[in-house]
Amino acid sequence: QVQLVESGGGLVQAGGSLRLSCTASGSIARVISMAWYCQAPGKQRELVATITSGGKPSYADSAKGRFTISRDNGKNKVFLENNSLKLENTDVYCCTAAVLGKQYWGQGTQVTVSE
């Protein structure tokens, strides 16, 4: 079992920056990769970025150049940053961890971008 807790969401003005954190606990040594997804009301979850246990990042096309994913293995944390938020970035952002044959999800953290 892997437990994930996201934090760092909130209300931000357009053009502002945000750093989301995801703290993992439990069977962390078995985690292969972690990722951030976002979901707007009434829409499906969309992948934002993934990072392997070795720290190699990959991004959805819509996220390239705008989001940065990173991890601190010593603190069992994964981060997602955006330094120029847009209105369309208003979403619930969820952290996920992939273990062989299973995927674990956090509860999500709401990000609201205002004008």
Secondary structure as a PSIPRED ss2 file (coil, helix, strand):
# PSIPRED VFORMAT (PSIPRED V4.0)

   1 Q C   1.000  0.000  0.000
   2 V E   0.000  0.000  1.000
   3 Q E   0.000  0.000  1.000
   4 L E   0.000  0.000  1.000
   5 V E   0.000  0.000  1.000
   6 E E   0.000  0.000  1.000
   7 S E   0.000  0.000  1.000
   8 G C   1.000  0.000  0.000
   9 G C   1.000  0.000  0.000
  10 G E   0.000  0.000  1.000
  11 L E   0.000  0.000  1.000
  12 V E   0.000  0.000  1.000
  13 Q E   0.000  0.000  1.000
  14 A C   1.000  0.000  0.000
  15 G C   1.000  0.000  0.000
  16 G C   1.000  0.000  0.000
  17 S C   1.000  0.000  0.000
  18 L E   0.000  0.000  1.000
  19 R E   0.000  0.000  1.000
  20 L E   0.000  0.000  1.000
  21 S E   0.000  0.000  1.000
  22 C E   0.000  0.000  1.000
  23 T E   0.000  0.000  1.000
  24 A E   0.000  0.000  1.000
  25 S E   0.000  0.000  1.000
  26 G E   0.000  0.000  1.000
  27 S C   1.000  0.000  0.000
  28 I H   0.000  1.000  0.000
  29 A H   0.000  1.000  0.000
  30 R H   0.000  1.000  0.000
  31 V E   0.000  0.000  1.000
  32 I E   0.000  0.000  1.000
  33 S E   0.000  0.000  1.000
  34 M E   0.000  0.000  1.000
  35 A E   0.000  0.000  1.000
  36 W E   0.000  0.000  1.000
  37 Y E   0.000  0.000  1.000
  38 C E   0.000  0.000  1.000
  39 Q E   0.000  0.000  1.000
  40 A C   1.000  0.000  0.000
  41 P C   1.000  0.000  0.000
  42 G C   1.000  0.000  0.000
  43 K C   1.000  0.000  0.000
  44 Q C   1.000  0.000  0.000
  45 R C   1.000  0.000  0.000
  46 E E   0.000  0.000  1.000
  47 L E   0.000  0.000  1.000
  48 V E   0.000  0.000  1.000
  49 A E   0.000  0.000  1.000
  50 T E   0.000  0.000  1.000
  51 I E   0.000  0.000  1.000
  52 T E   0.000  0.000  1.000
  53 S C   1.000  0.000  0.000
  54 G C   1.000  0.000  0.000
  55 G C   1.000  0.000  0.000
  56 K C   1.000  0.000  0.000
  57 P E   0.000  0.000  1.000
  58 S E   0.000  0.000  1.000
  59 Y E   0.000  0.000  1.000
  60 A C   1.000  0.000  0.000
  61 D H   0.000  1.000  0.000
  62 S H   0.000  1.000  0.000
  63 A H   0.000  1.000  0.000
  64 K C   1.000  0.000  0.000
  65 G C   1.000  0.000  0.000
  66 R C   1.000  0.000  0.000
  67 F E   0.000  0.000  1.000
  68 T E   0.000  0.000  1.000
  69 I E   0.000  0.000  1.000
  70 S E   0.000  0.000  1.000
  71 R E   0.000  0.000  1.000
  72 D E   0.000  0.000  1.000
  73 N H   0.000  1.000  0.000
  74 G H   0.000  1.000  0.000
  75 K H   0.000  1.000  0.000
  76 N C   1.000  0.000  0.000
  77 K E   0.000  0.000  1.000
  78 V E   0.000  0.000  1.000
  79 F E   0.000  0.000  1.000
  80 L E   0.000  0.000  1.000
  81 E E   0.000  0.000  1.000
  82 N E   0.000  0.000  1.000
  83 N C   1.000  0.000  0.000
  84 S C   1.000  0.000  0.000
  85 L C   1.000  0.000  0.000
  86 K C   1.000  0.000  0.000
  87 L H   0.000  1.000  0.000
  88 E H   0.000  1.000  0.000
  89 N H   0.000  1.000  0.000
  90 T C   1.000  0.000  0.000
  91 D E   0.000  0.000  1.000
  92 V E   0.000  0.000  1.000
  93 Y E   0.000  0.000  1.000
  94 C E   0.000  0.000  1.000
  95 C E   0.000  0.000  1.000
  96 T E   0.000  0.000  1.000
  97 A E   0.000  0.000  1.000
  98 A E   0.000  0.000  1.000
  99 V E   0.000  0.000  1.000
 100 L C   1.000  0.000  0.000
 101 G C   1.000  0.000  0.000
 102 K E   0.000  0.000  1.000
 103 Q E   0.000  0.000  1.000
 104 Y E   0.000  0.000  1.000
 105 W E   0.000  0.000  1.000
 106 G C   1.000  0.000  0.000
 107 Q C   1.000  0.000  0.000
 108 G C   1.000  0.000  0.000
 109 T E   0.000  0.000  1.000
 110 Q E   0.000  0.000  1.000
 111 V E   0.000  0.000  1.000
 112 T E   0.000  0.000  1.000
 113 V E   0.000  0.000  1.000
 114 S E   0.000  0.000  1.000
 115 E C   1.000  0.000  0.000
